Amino acid sequence: MADHDISFSVIATPRAGGGETFRDDIGQLTAGPVGGATFEVEELTDSSATLTGRIPVKLATSDQELAAYLQDEIESQEGISLDLEVTIEGGIEA
């Protein structure tokens, strides 16, 4: 990826009613970029997923704002409703 990308980790859990398709939903996320972010699965169970990802630095301002952005993009682009806990790795440098 580009030099102006940052890495992040994310713990994803299904929202109410999304448990039956959760594994497929996570597979869909790793198939291609969503909202400028790419994802790789580190660990996957029926109730949570630990992923790593990269996103252009201009889209990452804080852990909470990145989580909200990704939730919105995943829902609008992929139709998947997840709760996300995001941790930006290292610092954010423009």
N, C-alpha and C positions, 0 to 999 in steps of 0.2 A: 504494500500500500504506500501511499504518499508519505513524505516526511512530515507533513502537517496533519497527520492523523494521531489520535491518542487511543490508548488501550483502556478498556474497562472490563470489569467483571459484573455479572448480574445473576441474581437468584430469582427465578421466575416460578410463580405458582399459579394454578388455574383459579379463575374466579368461580363463584357459585355456578354449578351446572356445566362447567367446562372440563371436568375431570375425565370424562369418557374419551375425549378427543385430544387430551393434553399431549401425549407422545407424538401424535401426528402433527399437532400444531407446532411443536418444537422443531420437528423435522422440516416443516414448511419454512420456519424462520431461517434455518441454516442453508436453504436452497438458493438464496440470493439476497442481495442487499435490500434493506428496509429502511427508508428514511435516511439513507446515506450510511447506515451501519451494516457491518457484516458480523455474523455470529458463528461460533464454534461451540459444540457441546463438550463440556468437561465431565459432567455426571448427570444422569437422567433416571428418575424414578417415576412412579405413577402420580406422585403428588408435588414434585419439585424438580427443577432443572438448574444446574449451575453452568453458566455459559461464560465465554470470554468474547470480546468483540473489539472492533475498531470503528472509529467514526471521525470525520473531519473535525479538527479542533474548534472550528468556528461554531459547531453545534453543541459543544460541551462546555457549560459554564459552571455547573455544580452537580453533585451526585443527584440531588432531588430534582433539579430542572431537567437533567438528562433522562432520569427515570420517567418523568411526566411526558417529555417529548417522545421517548420511545414507545410508551404505552399508547399515546395518541396515534403515532405513525403505524404501529403494529395493528391497532384496531381499524384504522381507516383504510390502510393498504391491503391488509391480509384478512380482516374480519375476525381477528383473534383477540379475545379479552384476557389479559394476564395482569397479575400484580407483580411489579418488578421492584427489586431492591438493587440499586446500582452503586458501584464503587469505582470511581475514576482512578486508574493506576498512575502513580507519579503525579507530577504537576501538570497544569495546563499552560502551555507556552504557545503563543501565536507565532 
